[in-house]
Amino acid sequence: MELFNVYPLYDVTPVSANGSTIIDENGKKYLDLYGGHAVISIGHGHPHYVHRLKSQVDKIGFYSNAVKNPLQNELAQKLGKLSGCENYKLFLCNSGAEANENALKLASFHTGKSKVVAFKNGFHGRTSAAVASTDNEKINAPLNKQQKVTILPLNDLAAFKAAIIKEDVCAVIIEAIQGVGGLDEPTSAFFQQIAALCKLYNVVLIADEVQCGFGRSGKFFGFQHHDVIPDIISIAKGMGNGFPVGGILIHDKIKASFGLLGTTFGGNHLACAASLAVLEVLERENLIENAIETGVYFQQRASEIPQIKSTKGKGLMLGLVFDFDVAPLRKRLIYNQNIFTGSAKDKNVLRILPALSITKTAIDNFFNALKTELL
Ligand SMILES: Cc1ncc(COP(=O)(O)O)c(C=O)c1O
Protein backbone atom coordinates (compact mmCIF):
# COMPACT_ATOMS: atom_id res chain seq x y z
CA MET A 1 0.00 0.00 0.00
CA GLU A 2 1.18 3.52 -0.68
CA LEU A 3 0.49 6.67 1.33
CA PHE A 4 -2.44 8.93 0.41
CA ASN A 5 -0.40 11.68 -1.18
CA VAL A 6 -1.55 14.91 0.48
CA TYR A 7 1.73 16.38 1.71
CA PRO A 8 4.32 18.05 -0.58
CA LEU A 9 7.53 16.87 1.14
CA TYR A 10 10.94 18.41 1.63
CA ASP A 11 13.66 15.90 0.84
CA VAL A 12 14.82 15.54 4.47
CA THR A 13 14.45 12.46 6.69
CA PRO A 14 14.98 13.27 10.37
CA VAL A 15 16.03 10.31 12.47
CA SER A 16 16.92 11.96 15.78
CA ALA A 17 16.74 15.34 17.47
CA ASN A 18 17.71 17.17 20.61
CA GLY A 19 17.01 20.71 21.78
CA SER A 20 16.72 22.80 18.61
CA THR A 21 18.78 20.41 16.49
CA ILE A 22 17.39 17.83 14.07
CA ILE A 23 19.68 15.16 12.61
CA ASP A 24 18.86 13.46 9.32
CA GLU A 25 19.62 9.95 8.07
CA ASN A 26 23.00 11.09 6.72
CA GLY A 27 24.04 12.65 10.02
CA LYS A 28 23.46 16.20 8.73
CA LYS A 29 22.37 18.65 11.47
CA TYR A 30 19.57 21.19 11.01
CA LEU A 31 18.56 24.15 13.19
CA ASP A 32 14.85 23.82 13.94
CA LEU A 33 13.18 27.25 13.96
CA TYR A 34 9.76 25.80 13.16
CA GLY A 35 9.15 23.07 15.76
CA GLY A 36 7.11 20.97 13.32
CA HIS A 37 4.25 23.53 13.05
CA ALA A 38 4.82 25.16 16.49
CA VAL A 39 4.63 21.88 18.39
CA ILE A 40 8.08 21.60 19.97
CA SER A 41 7.86 23.80 23.06
CA ILE A 42 10.53 22.57 25.50
CA GLY A 43 12.93 21.28 22.83
CA HIS A 44 13.34 17.90 21.17
CA GLY A 45 14.22 14.93 23.39
CA HIS A 46 14.31 16.88 26.65
CA PRO A 47 15.71 14.40 29.24
CA HIS A 48 12.92 15.05 31.77
CA TYR A 49 10.25 14.59 29.09
CA VAL A 50 11.86 11.39 27.80
CA HIS A 51 12.20 10.00 31.33
CA ARG A 52 8.59 10.83 32.26
CA LEU A 53 7.20 9.19 29.12
CA LYS A 54 9.41 6.10 29.39
CA SER A 55 8.65 5.52 33.04
CA GLN A 56 4.92 6.08 32.42
CA VAL A 57 4.73 3.52 29.62
CA ASP A 58 6.57 1.05 31.86
CA LYS A 59 3.62 1.39 34.28
CA ILE A 60 0.52 1.98 32.13
CA GLY A 61 0.14 3.84 28.83
CA PHE A 62 -3.61 3.88 28.35
CA TYR A 63 -6.93 3.06 29.82
CA SER A 64 -10.29 4.56 28.93
CA ASN A 65 -12.13 7.42 30.61
CA ALA A 66 -14.39 4.89 32.37
CA VAL A 67 -11.90 4.61 35.26
CA LYS A 68 -10.02 7.05 37.49
CA ASN A 69 -6.81 8.58 36.16
CA PRO A 70 -5.15 10.79 38.81
CA LEU A 71 -2.68 12.08 36.20
CA GLN A 72 -5.57 14.02 34.63
CA ASN A 73 -6.26 15.74 37.96
CA GLU A 74 -2.56 16.44 38.45
CA LEU A 75 -2.41 17.96 34.95
CA ALA A 76 -5.51 20.12 35.55
CA GLN A 77 -4.04 21.41 38.85
CA LYS A 78 -0.64 22.22 37.37
CA LEU A 79 -2.10 23.80 34.24
CA GLY A 80 -4.50 25.94 36.29
CA LYS A 81 -1.65 27.13 38.51
CA LEU A 82 0.89 27.92 35.78
CA SER A 83 -1.61 29.57 33.43
CA GLY A 84 -3.42 31.56 36.12
CA CYS A 85 -6.70 30.03 34.91
CA GLU A 86 -7.68 28.27 38.12
CA ASN A 87 -11.40 28.96 37.76
CA TYR A 88 -11.69 26.80 34.64
CA LYS A 89 -12.28 23.05 34.27
CA LEU A 90 -10.23 20.87 31.89
CA PHE A 91 -11.51 18.52 29.20
CA LEU A 92 -8.79 16.54 27.43
CA CYS A 93 -8.72 15.42 23.80
CA ASN A 94 -6.08 14.69 21.18
CA SER A 95 -5.49 17.58 18.76
CA GLY A 96 -6.14 21.24 18.03
CA ALA A 97 -9.05 20.64 15.67
CA GLU A 98 -10.65 18.33 18.19
CA ALA A 99 -10.20 20.93 20.93
CA ASN A 100 -11.98 23.57 18.81
CA GLU A 101 -14.65 21.09 17.76
CA ASN A 102 -15.44 20.42 21.40
CA ALA A 103 -15.31 24.13 22.23
CA LEU A 104 -17.79 25.01 19.46
CA LYS A 105 -20.08 22.11 20.30
CA LEU A 106 -20.09 23.05 23.98
CA ALA A 107 -20.88 26.67 23.08
CA SER A 108 -23.85 25.46 21.06
CA PHE A 109 -25.08 23.20 23.87
CA HIS A 110 -24.65 26.00 26.40
CA THR A 111 -26.47 28.72 24.47
CA GLY A 112 -28.92 26.61 22.44
CA LYS A 113 -27.79 28.53 19.32
CA SER A 114 -25.87 27.38 16.26
CA LYS A 115 -24.13 30.20 14.36
CA VAL A 116 -20.39 30.86 14.70
CA VAL A 117 -18.47 34.09 14.16
CA ALA A 118 -14.84 33.68 13.10
CA PHE A 119 -12.25 35.98 11.53
CA LYS A 120 -10.52 36.54 8.22
CA ASN A 121 -7.26 34.55 7.93
CA GLY A 122 -8.17 32.52 11.02
CA PHE A 123 -7.24 28.83 11.17
CA HIS A 124 -8.95 26.44 13.58
CA GLY A 125 -8.38 22.95 12.17
CA ARG A 126 -9.64 20.63 9.46
CA THR A 127 -12.69 18.93 10.95
CA SER A 128 -16.41 19.75 10.84
CA ALA A 129 -17.17 23.07 12.60
CA ALA A 130 -13.47 23.87 13.13
CA VAL A 131 -12.74 23.86 9.40
CA ALA A 132 -15.99 25.71 8.66
CA SER A 133 -14.69 28.44 11.01
CA THR A 134 -11.38 28.49 9.13
CA ASP A 135 -10.97 31.14 6.45
CA ASN A 136 -9.88 28.84 3.63
CA GLU A 137 -12.38 27.86 0.97
CA LYS A 138 -10.07 25.18 -0.44
CA ILE A 139 -10.07 22.97 2.65
CA ASN A 140 -13.86 23.19 3.20
CA ALA A 141 -15.80 20.36 1.53
CA PRO A 142 -19.50 20.81 0.66
CA LEU A 143 -20.28 18.90 3.87
CA ASN A 144 -18.41 21.48 5.97
CA LYS A 145 -19.97 24.41 4.15
CA GLN A 146 -23.35 23.45 5.62
CA GLN A 147 -22.26 24.94 8.97
CA LYS A 148 -23.51 28.41 9.77
CA VAL A 149 -20.34 30.50 10.03
CA THR A 150 -19.79 34.21 9.40
CA ILE A 151 -16.22 35.24 8.75
CA LEU A 152 -15.54 38.87 9.61
CA PRO A 153 -12.55 41.17 9.17
CA LEU A 154 -10.37 41.30 12.28
CA ASN A 155 -10.67 44.52 14.31
CA ASP A 156 -13.87 45.67 12.58
CA LEU A 157 -16.15 46.36 15.52
CA ALA A 158 -19.05 47.66 13.44
CA ALA A 159 -19.16 44.42 11.40
CA PHE A 160 -18.93 42.42 14.61
CA LYS A 161 -21.79 44.31 16.25
CA ALA A 162 -23.96 43.87 13.16
CA ALA A 163 -23.35 40.10 13.20
CA ILE A 164 -23.90 39.58 16.90
CA ILE A 165 -27.09 41.59 17.42
CA LYS A 166 -29.02 39.01 15.36
CA GLU A 167 -28.96 36.86 18.54
CA ASP A 168 -28.39 33.57 16.70
CA VAL A 169 -24.66 33.34 17.43
CA CYS A 170 -23.45 30.63 19.86
CA ALA A 171 -19.71 31.29 19.67
CA VAL A 172 -16.99 33.64 18.57
CA ILE A 173 -13.65 31.96 17.93
CA ILE A 174 -10.46 34.01 17.77
CA GLU A 175 -6.67 33.55 17.83
CA ALA A 176 -4.79 36.11 19.95
CA ILE A 177 -2.03 35.85 17.35
CA GLN A 178 -2.97 34.27 14.04
CA GLY A 179 -0.65 31.42 13.17
CA VAL A 180 -1.27 29.94 9.73
CA GLY A 181 -2.91 33.20 8.61
CA GLY A 182 0.27 35.24 9.01
CA LEU A 183 0.65 36.67 12.54
CA ASP A 184 -2.06 39.34 12.54
CA GLU A 185 -3.49 40.19 15.97
CA PRO A 186 -6.68 41.70 17.36
CA THR A 187 -6.12 45.01 19.13
CA SER A 188 -6.72 44.97 22.90
CA ALA A 189 -9.64 47.37 22.41
CA PHE A 190 -11.26 45.06 19.84
CA PHE A 191 -10.69 41.92 21.94
CA GLN A 192 -12.14 43.63 25.03
CA GLN A 193 -15.14 45.00 23.14
CA ILE A 194 -16.02 41.65 21.58
CA ALA A 195 -15.68 40.03 25.01
CA ALA A 196 -18.15 42.57 26.42
CA LEU A 197 -20.58 42.05 23.53
CA CYS A 198 -20.35 38.26 23.93
CA LYS A 199 -21.40 38.65 27.55
CA LEU A 200 -24.29 40.93 26.60
CA TYR A 201 -25.65 38.65 23.88
CA ASN A 202 -25.01 35.28 25.60
CA VAL A 203 -22.30 34.25 23.15
CA VAL A 204 -19.40 31.99 24.17
CA LEU A 205 -15.99 33.57 23.56
CA ILE A 206 -13.49 30.91 22.48
CA ALA A 207 -9.79 31.79 22.58
CA ASP A 208 -8.03 29.44 20.18
CA GLU A 209 -4.68 29.08 21.94
CA VAL A 210 -3.72 25.94 20.03
CA GLN A 211 -0.70 27.69 18.53
CA CYS A 212 -0.10 30.83 20.59
CA GLY A 213 -0.68 29.15 23.98
CA PHE A 214 1.65 27.35 26.37
CA GLY A 215 4.08 30.24 26.69
CA ARG A 216 4.84 30.80 23.02
CA SER A 217 3.76 34.47 23.01
CA GLY A 218 5.73 35.34 26.16
CA LYS A 219 2.68 34.93 28.43
CA PHE A 220 1.14 31.55 29.21
CA PHE A 221 -1.80 32.39 26.95
CA GLY A 222 -1.85 34.89 24.09
CA PHE A 223 -5.15 36.45 25.21
CA GLN A 224 -3.45 37.42 28.49
CA HIS A 225 -1.77 40.28 26.59
CA HIS A 226 -5.23 41.83 26.23
CA ASP A 227 -6.87 41.67 29.66
CA VAL A 228 -9.88 39.57 28.56
CA ILE A 229 -11.52 36.52 30.09
CA PRO A 230 -12.57 33.93 27.49
CA ASP A 231 -15.31 31.40 28.25
CA ILE A 232 -13.40 28.54 26.63
CA ILE A 233 -9.68 28.25 25.83
CA SER A 234 -8.54 25.60 23.35
CA ILE A 235 -5.05 24.12 23.60
CA ALA A 236 -2.86 21.55 21.79
CA LYS A 237 0.48 21.84 19.90
CA GLY A 238 3.07 22.94 22.54
CA MET A 239 1.07 21.15 25.25
CA GLY A 240 2.64 17.77 24.45
CA ASN A 241 5.96 18.75 22.80
CA GLY A 242 5.15 16.25 20.05
CA PHE A 243 2.88 13.83 21.90
CA PRO A 244 -0.63 14.21 20.43
CA VAL A 245 -2.70 15.88 23.13
CA GLY A 246 -5.22 18.72 23.20
CA GLY A 247 -7.85 20.12 25.48
CA ILE A 248 -10.25 22.87 26.39
CA LEU A 249 -10.34 24.97 29.53
CA ILE A 250 -13.97 25.68 30.33
CA HIS A 251 -14.99 28.60 32.50
CA ASP A 252 -16.78 27.64 35.73
CA LYS A 253 -20.01 29.26 34.51
CA ILE A 254 -20.43 26.46 31.90
CA LYS A 255 -21.58 23.34 33.70
CA ALA A 256 -20.69 19.72 32.93
CA SER A 257 -23.08 16.79 32.75
CA PHE A 258 -22.35 13.13 32.10
CA GLY A 259 -21.99 12.35 28.41
CA LEU A 260 -21.93 16.00 27.27
CA LEU A 261 -18.43 15.51 25.80
CA GLY A 262 -16.35 12.36 25.45
CA THR A 263 -13.39 10.66 23.77
CA THR A 264 -11.66 7.27 23.78
CA PHE A 265 -8.03 8.38 23.71
CA GLY A 266 -8.22 11.88 25.21
CA GLY A 267 -6.41 12.30 28.53
CA ASN A 268 -4.70 8.93 28.43
CA HIS A 269 -1.84 8.26 30.84
CA LEU A 270 0.92 8.87 28.33
CA ALA A 271 -0.62 12.12 27.07
CA CYS A 272 -0.93 13.41 30.64
CA ALA A 273 2.66 12.42 31.43
CA ALA A 274 3.88 14.26 28.31
CA SER A 275 1.95 17.40 29.15
CA LEU A 276 2.97 17.35 32.81
CA ALA A 277 6.60 17.04 31.71
CA VAL A 278 6.14 20.08 29.45
CA LEU A 279 4.69 22.15 32.30
CA GLU A 280 7.42 21.04 34.72
CA VAL A 281 10.17 22.01 32.29
CA LEU A 282 8.49 25.33 31.38
CA GLU A 283 8.42 26.18 35.09
CA ARG A 284 11.83 24.85 36.18
CA GLU A 285 13.76 26.31 33.26
CA ASN A 286 11.86 29.62 33.10
CA LEU A 287 11.14 29.05 29.43
CA ILE A 288 8.43 31.69 29.18
CA GLU A 289 10.96 34.29 30.36
CA ASN A 290 13.38 32.92 27.77
CA ALA A 291 10.69 33.28 25.10
CA ILE A 292 10.32 36.97 25.99
CA GLU A 293 14.06 37.64 26.06
CA THR A 294 15.03 35.70 22.94
CA GLY A 295 11.92 36.98 21.13
CA VAL A 296 13.02 40.58 21.72
CA TYR A 297 16.56 39.67 20.64
CA PHE A 298 15.21 38.03 17.48
CA GLN A 299 13.26 41.16 16.58
CA GLN A 300 16.32 43.35 17.21
CA ARG A 301 18.45 41.21 14.90
CA ALA A 302 15.68 41.24 12.29
CA SER A 303 15.58 45.05 12.33
CA GLU A 304 19.21 45.08 11.12
CA ILE A 305 18.30 43.31 7.86
CA PRO A 306 17.09 45.79 5.20
CA GLN A 307 15.19 43.13 3.22
CA ILE A 308 12.98 42.46 6.27
CA LYS A 309 10.25 45.10 5.94
CA SER A 310 8.72 44.44 9.38
CA THR A 311 8.30 41.77 12.04
CA LYS A 312 4.99 40.55 13.40
CA GLY A 313 3.98 38.57 16.46
CA LYS A 314 5.09 38.26 20.07
CA GLY A 315 7.58 36.18 22.07
CA LEU A 316 8.69 33.27 19.93
CA MET A 317 5.69 33.36 17.61
CA LEU A 318 7.13 35.60 14.93
CA GLY A 319 6.72 36.46 11.27
CA LEU A 320 9.38 38.16 9.16
CA VAL A 321 7.72 40.21 6.43
CA PHE A 322 9.52 40.50 3.08
CA ASP A 323 8.31 42.16 -0.11
CA PHE A 324 8.56 38.91 -2.10
CA ASP A 325 7.25 35.35 -1.92
CA VAL A 326 9.47 33.58 0.65
CA ALA A 327 8.97 30.01 -0.64
CA PRO A 328 12.31 29.91 -2.58
CA LEU A 329 14.10 31.49 0.42
CA ARG A 330 12.73 28.80 2.74
CA LYS A 331 13.99 26.16 0.35
CA ARG A 332 17.47 27.69 0.28
CA LEU A 333 17.46 27.95 4.07
CA ILE A 334 16.73 24.24 4.35
CA TYR A 335 18.99 22.90 1.61
CA ASN A 336 21.92 25.38 1.73
CA GLN A 337 21.88 26.43 5.39
CA ASN A 338 20.20 23.47 7.11
CA ILE A 339 17.58 25.61 8.83
CA PHE A 340 13.86 24.85 9.14
CA THR A 341 11.47 27.81 9.01
CA GLY A 342 7.74 28.08 8.24
CA SER A 343 5.39 29.60 5.69
CA ALA A 344 2.05 31.39 6.15
CA LYS A 345 -1.10 32.08 4.14
CA ASP A 346 0.51 35.45 3.44
CA LYS A 347 3.23 34.30 1.01
CA ASN A 348 5.59 37.15 1.99
CA VAL A 349 5.79 36.03 5.63
CA LEU A 350 8.51 33.70 6.93
CA ARG A 351 7.26 32.09 10.15
CA ILE A 352 9.60 31.54 13.09
CA LEU A 353 8.40 29.14 15.79
CA PRO A 354 11.39 27.74 17.65
CA ALA A 355 11.45 25.79 20.91
CA LEU A 356 11.05 28.15 23.87
CA SER A 357 14.54 27.07 24.97
CA ILE A 358 16.22 28.56 21.87
CA THR A 359 19.51 30.37 22.54
CA LYS A 360 20.80 33.72 21.29
CA THR A 361 23.69 31.85 19.65
CA ALA A 362 21.24 29.81 17.56
CA ILE A 363 19.47 33.05 16.61
CA ASP A 364 22.81 34.59 15.56
CA ASN A 365 23.52 31.51 13.44
CA PHE A 366 20.15 31.95 11.73
CA PHE A 367 20.77 35.61 10.89
CA ASN A 368 24.26 34.86 9.51
CA ALA A 369 22.70 32.18 7.29
CA LEU A 370 19.83 34.46 6.27
CA LYS A 371 22.24 37.24 5.28
CA THR A 372 24.15 34.80 3.06
CA GLU A 373 20.93 33.72 1.34
CA LEU A 374 19.77 37.30 0.83
CA LEU A 375 22.99 38.46 -0.84
C1 LIG B 1 -4.67 28.21 15.86
C2 LIG B 1 -4.86 26.77 15.44
N1 LIG B 1 -5.98 26.12 15.80
C3 LIG B 1 -6.19 24.84 15.48
C4 LIG B 1 -5.26 24.13 14.74
C5 LIG B 1 -5.52 22.69 14.39
O1 LIG B 1 -4.69 21.86 15.14
P1 LIG B 1 -4.44 20.35 14.72
O2 LIG B 1 -3.63 20.36 13.47
O3 LIG B 1 -3.73 19.75 15.91
O4 LIG B 1 -5.78 19.73 14.52
C6 LIG B 1 -4.08 24.76 14.33
C7 LIG B 1 -3.07 24.04 13.53
O5 LIG B 1 -2.22 24.59 12.90
C8 LIG B 1 -3.87 26.12 14.69
O6 LIG B 1 -2.77 26.77 14.32
The ligand as a Tripos MOL2 file, in Angstrom:
@<TRIPOS>MOLECULE
LIG
   16    16     1     0     0
SMALL
NO_CHARGES

@<TRIPOS>ATOM
      1 C1         -4.6730   28.2090   15.8560 C.3       1 LIG1
      2 C2         -4.8600   26.7710   15.4440 C.ar      1 LIG1
      3 N1         -5.9790   26.1230   15.8010 N.ar      1 LIG1
      4 C3         -6.1880   24.8360   15.4750 C.ar      1 LIG1
      5 C4         -5.2640   24.1260   14.7380 C.ar      1 LIG1
      6 C5         -5.5200   22.6860   14.3870 C.3       1 LIG1
      7 O1         -4.6880   21.8610   15.1430 O.3       1 LIG1
      8 P1         -4.4410   20.3470   14.7210 P.3       1 LIG1
      9 O2         -3.6290   20.3590   13.4720 O.co2     1 LIG1
     10 O3         -3.7300   19.7510   15.9140 O.co2     1 LIG1
     11 O4         -5.7820   19.7310   14.5160 O.co2     1 LIG1
     12 C6         -4.0760   24.7630   14.3300 C.ar      1 LIG1
     13 C7         -3.0740   24.0440   13.5280 C.2       1 LIG1
     14 O5         -2.2160   24.5930   12.8980 O.2       1 LIG1
     15 C8         -3.8690   26.1190   14.6900 C.ar      1 LIG1
     16 O6         -2.7650   26.7690   14.3240 O.3       1 LIG1
@<TRIPOS>BOND
     1     1     2 1
     2     2     3 ar
     3     2    15 ar
     4     3     4 ar
     5     4     5 ar
     6     5     6 1
     7     5    12 ar
     8     6     7 1
     9     7     8 1
    10     8     9 2
    11     8    10 1
    12     8    11 1
    13    12    13 1
    14    12    15 ar
    15    13    14 2
    16    15    16 1
@<TRIPOS>SUBSTRUCTURE
     1 LIG1         1 GROUP 0 **** ****
